Amino acid sequence: MSELPPTNFVAPPALPTPAPRQPQRRGLGVLGTIIVSTVTAVIVGGVAGLGGYLVGSNGDQNARGTSNVVELPQVSGIADASTTDVAAIAEAVLPSVVSILIEAGNNSGSGSGFIVQSDGYILTNNHVAAPAANGGELTVVFEDGEKAVAKIVGRNTSYDLAVLKVDRTGLPAAVLGDSSAVRVGEVAIAIGAPLGLNGTVTSGIISSLDRPVTAGGSGELAFINAIQTDAAINPGNSGGPLLDARGRVIGINSAIATLAGIVGGETGSIGLGFAIPINTAKRISEELIATGESQTPIIGVVLNTAYTGEGAEIREITPGGPAQKAGLRVGDVITGFNGRQVADSTELVVAIRSYAPGERIEIMVNRNGAASMLPLTLGSSTTIG
């Protein structure tokens, strides 16, 4: 198999999600046994440890109303699994999926992406595009083998998303589905270029929803409120689509769990793959296409990651920010976010990023043993790619 591209360039593991403390915990398994890695086949920098999660540093900056001149078509509704034909879905969707070749200095690698607009816009992971952000080169390879140089339109490191542009028209855009309608147990189909093998199709089911996952590369950590699947995902799948039983994109394959201690540090599928929900990715990509920048929701606090109790403890509050305006205080422990139970700092961050700046939510707070509910309007920070 000498024709295969080199596969020794694998992203290092990101910070693992903390070990479970309570039965309702939705994070990953035993610390030190399972780690989360991004799944682009490329060398990237390590991720430093954090003493606190910064959940918004731009004070009272609210959503600035990014020019809404782009709206990607989206089809809503639950997929009918009784009519699933993986072969037909693959045939229909493969022309919309691309491989992305990365050249950055002495390093090279590959990832995946998919066409979201027929005039050359392609959605992928930030950790696929990031190595080429400062002088590298990205080449898009279409299903028919044609190639085109891609430019980065914009990136959002917080969501691990990036939009690329190639000088082509008349391209077949993928159909976007509705990730809020996805159910555990539904059919899931992944398409991408694992280990450089273009046009690879794997299938399985949706094995969990709302899984708090931290992932990323090049020192840029993303927090994902992930769709979990057992469809095989491997290095090189990053940025490719996760499809429902009707061939609609419901997520962007971004990370895998792998057992620690694997010889040589190589990562591979153990049936635990994670995708960014398409509803979140749609908003970010629309903003990036429209302006080259995008908004990340914030509450204006720094969380104490050394806190070992249930919930997320506030270590610092940004003066004039959403949290201060809502009446939150240093030492408060956030135990719920808009009806979702919060087990720790990671789960709070991914819960926040499931919403858009300007949305009004409710936070459950434990203050000196007394519980209270506080309304809060999410602020925003701007990411410029």
Secondary structure, 3 states (H helix, E strand, C coil): CCCCCCCCCCCCECCCCCCCCCCCCCCCCCECCEEEEECCECCCCCCCCCCEEEECCCCCCCCCCCCCCCCCCECCCCCCHHHCCHHHHHHHHHHHEEEEEEEECCEEEEEEEEEEECCCEEEECHHHHHHHCCCCEEEEECCCCCEEEEEEEEEECCCCEEEEECCCCCCCCCCECCHHHCCCCCEEEEEECHHHCCCEEEEEEEEEEEEEEEEEECCEEEEEEEEEECCCCCCCCCCCEEECCCCCEEEEEEEEEEECCCHHHCCCCCCCEEEEEHHHHHHHHHHHHHHCEEEEEECCEEEECCCCCCCEEEEEECCCCHHHHHCCCCCCEEEEECCEECCCHHHHHHHHCCCCCCCEEEEEEEECCEEEEEEEECEEEEEEC
